[in-house]
Amino acid sequence: MSFPHVQLAANPHDRTGVRRKDEQWLDARWADPRSRVLLVSGTRIRPAEGKLEWLSTADAPDGVRVLLGEQDGTTYFAVVVDPAQAPGEKAEWFGLRGILPHLAGDGVADAPLVFHAIGLAEWLYATRFCPRCGGSLEPRAAGHELVCTSCGKTQFPRTDPAVIMVVTSGEPGSEDERCLLGRQSVWPEGRYSTLAGFCEPGETLEDAVRREVAEEVGVRVGRVDYFGNQPWPLPAA
């Protein structure tokens, strides 16, 4: 059996972090006709004919240029543009949940690149002013840093770690084994969900599982076994 989170981590791109401030290298890669660009409108992407479209750098509009990295000899970028300047109709652009079907099957190979692009776009969208002095921010390091134009403090992307868990009881593999699922009253009939939640500061993943399960369904969890992880760039809000 192949699990989705294993597929997502099977062929990660080289993020080439050491090149993010190398303007000469970045310009050379941007000039390379083999390089490819994912266009992001605010935090949204527009599929084309059921697939995510990677443009040549010559066809990419002006915007915040983000280096994603290299994979199989190709350099990948994202360009984040103001939604008011994005081509096409607004309804043609989808958030991450809307494009997940396009990342299934053969599209899963592009998922780490897309998650990288959307995660940074979400951070750029949400981080508008310096938290120290309220000054304006300018992108640096190929979109991976924001520097305050007033006090000079640098902001870096933040992640919101979360846990997704399956709570079971009974002997594993037996007919008595059961799985605890959640459900909201507003959901349509037949829809259920595994339990999940965000980690709090200073909290381990295992403790987050116990706390979230207790808060959501009032069940006390005993042993917690770690299964695996996957990239998930959705914001906390």
N, C-alpha and C positions, 0 to 999 in steps of 0.2 A: 504494500500500500504506500502511495506517495502522498505526503501531507503538504498542503499549500505553503506553510511556513518554511518547509525544507526547500521547496522549489524556489521561493523568493530569495533564499540565501545561497542557492546553488552556483550562481555565476555573477557575483558582485562586480561592479565596475571599479577600476582604480581611481580613487577620488583625487589623486595627484595634488594633495594639499600643499606640497612644497612649491608648486608652480603658481599658486593663486596671486602672488605679488610680483611675478616675473612678467612684466608688461611686454617685453620683447618676445618671450615664448607665447604668451597669450595672443599677441597680434599675428604671429606666424601661424598658430593653429586656426585662428579666425579666418585667415587668408587661404587656408588649405581647402580646396573644393570638396574634399572627402569629409570634412567636419559637418556635424549635423546639429540642428537647433530645434528645441521644443518651445513653441510659443505659449506663454501663459498670460491670460487676461486677468489681472488682479490675482486671483487664486484659482482660476478656472482654465480648463483645457477644452479645445474643440476637436472632437473626432472627425475624421474624413472617411466616408464610405466604410464605416464600421471599424476603422483602425485609427490609432494615434499617429498624427502626421509629424514627421521629422523633416524640417526644411533645410535647404542649403543656407550657409551664412549669407550668401548674396541675396536671398529672398527674405531674410529676417528683417523686421522693422526695427527702428530705434527703440531702446528701452534699457532697463537694468540688465546688463549682461552677467550671467551666472555660469561659472565653470562647473560642470558636473563631473567631468573626468574622462578617462579613456577606457575603451573596451575593444578588444580584437583589432587594434590598430586604428580605431576611429576616435576622434575627440568629440565629446558631446557638450553642448551648452544649452542653457535655457535663456530666453529673453522675456522678462516680465514687463508688460505694458499696462498703461492705464486702461481700464475697461472702456472708457469713452473713446479711446483711439484704436481699439481692437477691431479687426475686420469682421464682416458678417453680422448676423443678428444676435442679440443678447441670448436668445433662447437656444442658440447653437452651442453655447459654452456651458460646460458641466463642472461641478465640483468633484472631489475625489470619489465620493460614493457613486456619483453618476457615471464615472468612467471605469469603475471596477469591472463591469462585464467585458470591456475592451482589453483588459489585462489578463483575461482567462485564456487558456489554451496556449497558442503560439505567442500571445502577447505577454505572457508571464516573464519572458526574457527582458522586456523593457521595464518591468515594474520597479526594480530598484532605482533606475534612472528617473522614472516619473515620480516616485515617492520623494527622492532627493529634491527634485525641482519644486514640487508642490509644498514640501515642508519648508523650504527656504522662502517661497512666495508667501506662505501664510505668516512666517516670521517677519518678513519685510512689510507686509500689510498691517500687522498688529503693532509693530514697533515704530512709531512715528516720531517720538520725541525722547530726548535724553532723560532717564529717570533721576539723574543727579541734579540737573539745572534747568531742564525743560527746553534746552536748545534743539535746533534742528539737527538731523542726522544725515550723513552722506555714506553711501555704500562704498566699501573698499574690499580688497582681497577677493576679487571676482565674485562679489555678492555674499561673502561669508562673514563680513564684519560691517558694523555701522559705527561711524566715528562722529562724535558731537562736534559741530562747527564752533561751539562756544567754549566749552571746557576741555575738549579733547579726549574725553573718556570713550573707550571702545566698548561696544556691545557685541556679544556673540550669540549665535542661535541657541535657543533653549528647547529642550525636549520635555514632554510630559509623560513619564513612564506610567504604564497602566498594567493591570493584571487581568487576564481572562481565565476563568477556571471552570472545571466541571466537578461538581460535588457528587460523590457516589456513596452508596451503602450496599451492603450485601457482599457475598463472595464474588470476586471478579470472575466473569465468564459464566456465572451460574444463572439460572432462571430467576433467582431472587435479587440479582443485582439491579439497582435502580439509579437513575440520574436525576438530580434536582435541577430544574429549569425555572426561569423567571418569566413573568408575563404581566404586561400592563393592561389595565381594564379598557383602554381606548384602542388597543390593537384589534385587528380583525380576527375572527374565529380561526383557531388552528395555528396562530403564530406564537412561538415561544423563543426564548433566548437563553444562552448561557449567562452566568453572572459575571460581572466585570466591574472595574472601578480604578480610579487613579491612586497612585501611591502618594502618601503624605511625606513631608520632609522628615528625614531621619528614620524612615520605616523600611524594613526589608520587604521583599516581594512576598515572602511567606506570611508575614504579619499583615500585609495589606490584604491578602486573600482572606484571612480569618476575620479581620475587621469588616471588610466589605460584605462578606456573607452574613455576618451577624447583623449589620445595618439593614441589608436589603430584605432578608427573609427570616431573621431571628434564629438562625441555626448556628450552633457552636461546632466549629471544624477542628478535627484533631490533626493528624499528620498531613503535611502538605508536601507533595512530590513535584519537583520542578520538571517540566516537560521540554520546553524549548522557547524560542523567541522569534519575533519577526519585526520588520520595519513597519511603522504605522504612523504616518505624519499628520494625522488629524489633530487639530488644536484642542486644548482642554475646554474652551468655551463653546 
